[in-house]
Amino acid sequence: MDSALIWFRRDLRLADHAALYHALKNSRRVFCAFVFDRAILDLLLAEGSNADRRVEFIHGAVTELDAALRARGSGLIVRHAPAADTIPQLAAELGVAAVFANHDDDPYALERDARVAARLAADGRHWQSFKDHVVFERSEVLTAGGTPFSVFTPYKNAWLKKLTPFYLSAYPLERYAASLAAPPAPTPLPRLEEIGFAPTNLRTLGIVPGEVGGAPLFADFLTRIDGYAQARDYPAVKGPSYLSVHLRFGTVSIRALARAAWERAQAGSAGAATWLSELVWRDFYHQILHHHPQVAERAFRPAYDRIVWDDDPALFTAWCEGRTGYPLVDAAMAQLNQTGYMHNRLRMVVASFLTKDLGIDWRRGERYFARALIDFDLAANNGGWQWAASSGCDAQPYFRIFNPVAQSQKFDPEGKFIKRYLPQLAGFTADEIHAPWEVPPLRQRAAGCVVGSDYPSPIIDHAQARARTLARYAVVKEKPE
């Protein structure tokens, strides 16, 4: 075809980009666009804050992407408007035959893309979209009976059995890069403030958006990946890849990451095999959202919607602000609130605490994470919360309840992570810091932190909360009338 438009969304890179490759291969000229979608951004602003690390990360990644395209004689056409209206209008202005994009299976994105495709079709233009965000999507991995998996281990086994080098092959840019076209008129990127948002502490945290930020993190992780299986559960240790935000916004290629992990795993690396399993979990939750979109609002297991949750605003606020009196929980929430990131082990701990100690609906915690996490991904966030609440697919049994003190003793034994985010507890020893309310008053004063004054007393008794949770969850065993 003569010309096409590539619409960048959650795939803010040039390397190994499925839609870009197909657009360049099949078109003589390819224009590039990004839309700061007001249908999304205006809702964020309506929540009352114009400081959002995700928006700043996206803005930085778009800025870098535009510079990379300009270096190739092209550039981004950038709009700040509702995307469902803007993309068809832009396609008409440019006179392109088709719009290319990568799949996005979030419910809003599916509805938006359907509207765009209908508008394009009405104008005689084509909509073409491709898999790019996961290794296997939608119905690519099914049971022998042709149905979606709802248990992880058999899904993983089928996933690994299906995997071949073909599915991890990169889409080469250079072969067809000459088709990249310059915008018909200069379109300077709007500043962050011009789209209604203010800078955050993103740069202070050392988070670098774009491919230039993702590539060195990936390279660094490959030097540590062999020890991932042992290091990943300890929040005071440099164990994770820290690539989650780059995966979320596509500033790294999932194929490149999975290929490296698969090759290392085949060579005998237990750490690489464990990390590859984490990437499989990601695919698993995305196919769950595709086949069961109702999980965005309701329990995957319908029986769990019969649970009657407590509605205690004070307890929920204490959890959000890290004032529960349980140091590991509070340090984890401080990490989230201060950085927009939370260690994966701690995501499970705080989710269990909210649902099974405080008895608060998992959906409230899920929504709080959705606002606070810089790497927020609906499928993974929903899957994780429903796993912790025992309402999801292949979730932990409802009677398995994390003990926040035991988790602290096991995964932060010296209290290094706790002290990093709760410096007021720094005077306690490694034995004392996990349950400071049990420390004698004189010793508390000697440590410079009196519980109930300098640090909150526990807002709930874990043993009593466990008993209430078991009674609360008893309804899942009852047959509906």
C-alpha positions in Angstrom: 0.0 0.0 0.0 1.1 3.6 -0.5 0.9 4.8 3.1 0.0 3.7 6.6 -0.1 5.1 10.1 1.5 3.3 13.1 -0.2 4.1 16.4 2.1 3.6 19.4 0.3 2.8 22.7 1.8 0.4 25.3 4.7 -0.4 23.0 7.0 2.7 23.2 10.1 1.4 21.4 11.4 0.9 17.9 13.3 -2.4 18.4 11.4 -5.7 17.8 8.0 -4.0 17.4 5.4 -6.2 15.6 3.0 -3.6 14.3 5.8 -1.3 13.2 7.5 -4.1 11.3 4.3 -5.1 9.5 3.5 -1.5 8.7 6.9 -0.8 7.2 7.0 -4.1 5.3 3.7 -3.5 3.6 3.7 0.3 3.0 5.8 2.7 1.0 5.4 5.4 3.6 4.7 5.0 7.3 3.7 7.8 9.6 4.1 7.5 13.4 1.6 8.8 16.0 1.1 8.8 19.7 -2.0 10.1 21.5 -2.1 11.3 25.1 -5.6 9.9 25.4 -7.8 12.4 27.2 -10.4 9.7 27.8 -7.8 8.2 30.3 -5.9 11.3 31.4 -9.0 13.4 32.3 -10.1 10.6 34.6 -6.8 10.6 36.4 -7.0 14.4 36.8 -10.5 14.1 38.1 -9.2 11.9 40.9 -7.6 15.0 42.3 -3.8 14.8 41.6 -1.8 16.0 38.6 1.3 14.2 39.8 1.4 10.7 38.3 4.6 8.7 37.8 3.0 6.7 35.0 2.2 9.7 32.9 5.6 11.2 33.5 7.2 7.8 32.5 5.0 7.7 29.3 5.9 11.3 28.5 9.6 10.6 28.9 9.3 7.4 26.8 7.4 9.3 24.0 10.0 12.0 24.1 12.8 9.5 23.6 10.8 7.6 20.9 10.3 10.9 19.0 14.0 11.6 19.2 14.9 8.1 17.9 12.5 8.5 15.0 13.8 12.0 14.2 17.3 10.6 14.0 16.0 8.4 11.2 14.4 11.3 9.3 10.9 10.6 10.7 9.2 11.7 14.0 6.1 11.4 16.0 2.8 13.1 15.3 1.5 13.7 18.9 -2.0 14.6 19.9 -3.7 15.4 23.2 -7.3 14.4 22.7 -9.7 11.4 22.9 -7.9 8.7 20.9 -11.0 7.1 19.5 -11.8 10.3 17.6 -8.3 11.5 16.9 -6.9 8.4 15.2 -9.6 8.2 12.5 -9.3 11.9 11.9 -5.6 11.7 11.6 -5.8 8.8 9.2 -8.1 10.9 7.0 -5.8 13.9 7.2 -2.8 11.9 6.1 -4.8 9.9 3.5 -3.4 6.6 4.7 -4.9 3.2 3.6 -4.5 1.6 7.0 -3.8 2.1 10.7 -1.4 -0.5 12.4 -1.3 -1.1 16.1 -0.5 -3.8 18.6 -3.2 -5.6 20.6 -4.3 -4.2 24.0 -6.8 -6.5 25.7 -7.8 -4.2 28.6 -11.6 -3.7 28.4 -11.4 0.1 27.7 -8.8 -0.5 25.0 -10.9 -3.2 23.3 -13.9 -0.9 23.2 -11.8 2.1 22.0 -10.1 0.0 19.3 -13.5 -1.4 18.1 -14.7 2.2 17.7 -11.6 3.2 15.8 -11.8 0.2 13.5 -15.5 0.9 12.7 -14.7 4.6 11.9 -11.8 3.6 9.7 -13.9 1.0 7.9 -16.6 3.6 7.3 -14.0 5.7 5.6 -12.7 2.9 3.5 -9.5 2.3 5.6 -8.2 -0.8 7.3 -7.4 -1.6 10.9 -4.6 -4.1 11.5 -3.4 -5.1 14.9 -0.8 -7.6 16.1 0.4 -9.5 19.2 3.3 -7.8 20.8 2.7 -7.5 24.6 2.9 -11.2 25.5 4.5 -14.3 24.1 1.2 -16.2 23.8 -2.1 -14.5 23.9 -5.9 -15.0 23.9 -6.5 -18.6 22.6 -3.0 -19.6 21.6 -2.6 -21.9 24.5 -5.7 -24.0 25.3 -6.4 -27.4 26.9 -6.6 -30.6 24.9 -10.4 -30.0 24.9 -9.9 -26.5 23.3 -10.9 -24.6 26.4 -9.0 -21.9 28.3 -6.8 -23.0 31.2 -7.8 -21.8 34.7 -4.9 -23.6 36.6 -1.4 -22.3 36.2 0.8 -25.4 36.2 -0.9 -27.2 33.3 -1.0 -23.8 31.4 2.7 -23.4 32.0 3.4 -26.9 30.8 1.4 -26.3 27.6 3.0 -22.9 27.2 6.5 -24.4 27.4 5.6 -27.3 25.1 4.4 -24.8 22.5 7.4 -22.5 22.7 9.9 -22.6 19.9 12.4 -20.1 18.7 9.9 -18.9 16.1 7.7 -17.3 18.8 10.7 -15.5 20.3 12.1 -14.2 17.0 12.6 -10.4 16.8 10.9 -8.2 14.2 13.8 -6.5 12.5 13.4 -2.7 12.0 16.4 -2.1 9.7 15.2 -4.2 6.8 12.3 -1.8 6.0 13.3 1.3 8.0 13.5 3.4 4.8 9.7 3.5 4.7 9.6 5.7 7.9 8.1 9.0 6.8 8.4 12.4 8.4 5.3 14.2 9.7 3.8 16.5 7.1 4.2 19.4 9.5 6.4 20.0 12.6 4.6 18.7 15.7 6.5 19.6 18.8 5.8 17.4 21.8 3.7 19.1 24.5 5.4 19.6 27.8 4.1 17.5 30.7 2.5 20.6 32.1 0.7 21.3 28.8 -1.3 18.0 29.2 -2.2 18.9 32.8 0.4 17.0 34.8 3.3 18.0 37.0 6.7 16.3 37.5 7.1 13.7 40.2 10.1 12.2 41.9 10.6 9.8 39.0 14.1 11.0 38.1 15.2 11.3 41.7 14.3 7.6 42.1 16.6 6.8 39.2 13.8 5.6 36.9 14.8 6.3 33.3 11.9 6.0 30.8 12.2 4.6 27.3 14.4 2.1 25.6 17.5 3.9 27.0 16.1 3.1 30.5 15.1 -0.5 29.9 18.1 -1.8 28.1 20.7 -1.3 30.9 18.3 -2.7 33.5 17.9 -5.8 31.3 21.7 -6.1 30.8 22.2 -5.7 34.6 19.6 -8.4 35.4 21.2 -10.9 33.1 24.3 -10.7 35.3 22.2 -11.7 38.3 19.5 -13.9 36.8 21.2 -17.2 37.8 20.5 -16.3 41.5 17.0 -15.1 40.9 15.3 -18.1 42.4 17.0 -17.5 45.8 17.1 -13.7 45.8 13.6 -12.8 44.5 11.7 -13.1 47.9 13.9 -10.8 49.9 13.0 -7.2 49.5 16.3 -5.9 51.0 18.2 -7.8 48.3 18.7 -6.7 44.7 16.9 -9.8 43.4 14.1 -8.7 40.9 14.7 -7.5 37.4 13.0 -4.1 38.0 11.8 -4.3 34.4 8.0 -4.4 35.2 7.4 -0.8 34.3 9.3 -1.3 31.0 7.2 -4.4 30.3 4.0 -2.5 31.1 4.7 0.3 28.6 6.6 -1.8 26.1 10.0 0.0 26.3 11.5 -3.5 26.3 10.5 -6.5 24.1 8.9 -9.4 25.9 10.3 -11.6 23.2 13.9 -10.5 23.9 13.3 -11.1 27.7 11.7 -14.5 27.3 14.3 -15.6 24.7 17.2 -14.7 27.1 15.5 -16.5 30.0 14.6 -19.6 27.9 18.1 -19.9 26.6 19.6 -19.6 30.1 17.0 -22.1 31.5 17.9 -24.6 28.8 21.5 -24.2 29.8 20.6 -25.2 33.3 20.0 -21.9 35.1 17.4 -22.4 37.9 17.1 -18.7 38.3 16.4 -18.1 34.6 13.8 -20.9 34.7 12.1 -19.3 37.7 12.0 -15.9 36.0 10.7 -17.5 32.8 7.9 -18.9 35.0 7.1 -15.3 36.1 6.7 -14.3 32.5 4.4 -17.3 31.9 2.3 -16.1 34.9 2.0 -12.8 33.1 0.7 -14.4 29.9 -1.6 -16.6 32.1 -3.3 -13.6 33.7 -3.7 -11.9 30.3 -5.4 -14.8 28.8 -7.7 -15.0 31.9 -8.7 -11.4 31.4 -9.3 -12.1 27.7 -11.5 -15.2 28.3 -13.1 -13.9 31.6 -13.4 -10.1 31.3 -15.8 -10.2 34.2 -12.8 -10.6 36.6 -12.2 -6.9 36.3 -15.2 -6.3 38.5 -16.1 -9.7 40.1 -14.5 -12.8 41.6 -13.3 -15.4 39.1 -14.9 -17.9 41.4 -18.5 -16.7 41.7 -19.0 -18.2 45.2 -16.5 -15.7 46.6 -18.8 -12.8 45.7 -21.0 -14.0 48.5 -18.4 -12.9 51.1 -19.5 -10.0 53.2 -16.6 -7.6 53.6 -16.1 -5.1 56.4 -16.4 -1.4 55.5 -14.1 0.4 57.9 -12.7 3.6 56.4 -10.2 4.2 59.2 -8.7 0.7 58.8 -8.5 1.1 55.1 -6.8 4.5 55.4 -4.3 3.1 57.9 -3.4 0.4 55.4 -3.1 2.9 52.6 -0.8 5.1 54.6 1.3 2.4 56.2 0.0 2.9 59.7 -1.1 -0.7 60.6 1.5 -1.3 63.3 2.9 -4.2 61.5 6.4 -3.1 60.3 6.7 -5.2 57.1 3.2 -4.2 55.9 3.9 -0.5 56.7 7.3 -0.5 55.1 5.9 -2.1 52.0 3.2 0.6 51.8 5.8 3.3 52.3 7.8 1.8 49.4 4.7 2.0 47.2 3.7 5.5 48.2 7.2 6.9 48.0 8.3 5.2 44.8 5.3 3.7 42.9 6.9 0.3 43.1 6.4 -2.6 45.5 8.4 -5.8 45.8 6.4 -8.8 44.6 6.6 -10.8 47.9 5.4 -7.7 49.7 2.4 -7.3 47.2 1.2 -10.7 48.5 1.8 -9.8 52.1 -0.1 -6.5 52.1 -2.9 -7.9 50.0 -3.4 -10.8 52.4 -3.3 -8.3 55.3 -6.0 -6.2 53.8 -8.3 -9.0 52.9 -7.7 -11.5 55.6 -6.6 -9.5 58.6 -8.7 -6.3 58.0 -11.5 -8.1 56.2 -11.7 -5.4 53.5 -12.8 -6.1 49.9 -9.9 -7.0 47.6 -11.3 -4.7 45.0 -10.5 -1.7 47.2 -6.9 -2.7 47.4 -6.8 -3.5 43.7 -8.0 0.1 43.0 -5.5 1.6 45.3 -2.7 -0.3 43.6 -4.1 0.8 40.2 -3.6 4.4 41.2 -0.2 4.0 43.0 1.8 1.5 41.0 3.9 2.8 38.2 3.9 -0.6 36.6 0.1 -1.1 37.0 -1.2 -3.7 34.6 -4.9 -4.6 34.9 -4.5 -8.3 34.1 -1.5 -8.9 36.5 -2.9 -6.6 39.2 -6.3 -8.2 39.2 -4.8 -11.7 39.1 -2.5 -11.0 42.0 -5.2 -9.5 44.2 -7.7 -12.3 43.4 -4.9 -14.8 44.2 -4.3 -13.2 47.6 -8.0 -13.1 48.3 -8.5 -16.7 47.2 -11.2 -15.7 44.8 -9.1 -16.1 41.6 -8.0 -18.8 39.3 -5.5 -21.2 40.9 -5.5 -19.0 44.0 -4.1 -19.9 47.4 -6.7 -21.6 49.6 -8.7 -19.2 51.7 -7.5 -20.9 55.0 -3.9 -20.1 54.1 -3.4 -16.7 55.7 0.0 -14.9 55.7 1.2 -14.1 59.2 2.8 -10.6 58.8 5.2 -11.1 61.6 6.3 -14.6 60.4 6.7 -13.2 56.8 8.8 -10.3 58.2 11.1 -12.7 60.2 11.5 -15.0 57.2 12.0 -12.5 54.3 13.5 -9.5 56.1 15.3 -11.3 58.9 17.6 -8.4 59.8 15.0 -5.8 59.3 17.1 -4.0 56.6 14.1 -3.3 54.4 11.9 -2.2 57.3 14.6 0.2 58.5 15.0 1.7 55.0 11.4 2.8 54.9 10.6 3.1 58.6 13.7 4.8 60.0 12.0 5.4 63.4 12.4 1.6 64.0 16.1 1.7 63.4 17.0 1.4 67.1 15.4 -2.1 67.4 17.4 -5.2 67.0 16.8 -7.8 64.3 14.9 -9.9 66.9 12.7 -7.0 68.1 11.9 -5.1 64.9 9.3 -7.5 63.5 6.9 -7.1 66.5 8.0 -3.9 68.4 4.8 -3.8 70.5 6.1 -6.9 72.3 9.3 -5.1 73.3 9.3 -3.9 77.0 8.6 -0.2 77.4 12.0 0.6 78.8 13.7 -1.0 75.8 11.3 0.9 73.5 12.5 4.1 75.0 16.1 3.0 74.7 15.5 2.3 71.0 14.1 5.7 70.6 10.7 4.5 69.5 7.7 4.1 71.8 4.9 2.1 70.3 1.7 4.0 70.3 3.5 7.3 70.2 6.4 7.2 67.8 5.0 4.2 65.8 1.5 2.9 65.8 0.2 0.0 67.9 -1.2 -2.9 65.8 -4.6 -2.0 64.5 -5.7 -5.6 64.5 -4.7 -8.8 66.4 -3.6 -11.3 63.8 -4.8 -14.4 65.7 -8.3 -12.9 66.2 -8.4 -11.7 62.6 -7.6 -15.2 61.4 -10.5 -16.6 63.2 -12.8 -14.0 61.8 -11.5 -14.6 58.3 -12.2 -18.4 58.5 -15.7 -17.6 59.6 -16.2 -15.0 56.9 -15.0 -17.3 54.1 -17.3 -20.1 55.3 -19.9 -18.9 52.9 -17.8 -20.2 49.9 -18.5 -23.7 51.1 -22.3 -23.2 51.2 -24.5 -24.0 48.3 -26.4 -21.0 46.9 -30.1 -21.1 47.4 
